[in-house]
Amino acid sequence: MADTIAETVDLLYTIDQEKLDTNQLIALGTALATLAQAERLEQINERLRTIQQLLTTMTHRAAVEGVR
């Protein structure tokens, strides 16, 4: 997903803003803000995956130690 976000941001930054009317500028700003939010959500999701992996590892270790 991050590649798609980065590619889309790159594409949006290639737009010549001087040629846009007010409504198009607003739409461009909204698109950039939405992409920034999506990128932040992806970062949060990655951190949650890391936490889940840590908890899973701890649970497995506790189960193995409980068996001994």
Summary of the structure (lengths in Angstrom):
residues: 68
radius of gyration: 21.0
end to end distance: 42.7
largest distance: 71.6
contacts: 137
relative contact order: 0.10
helix: 90%
strand: 0%
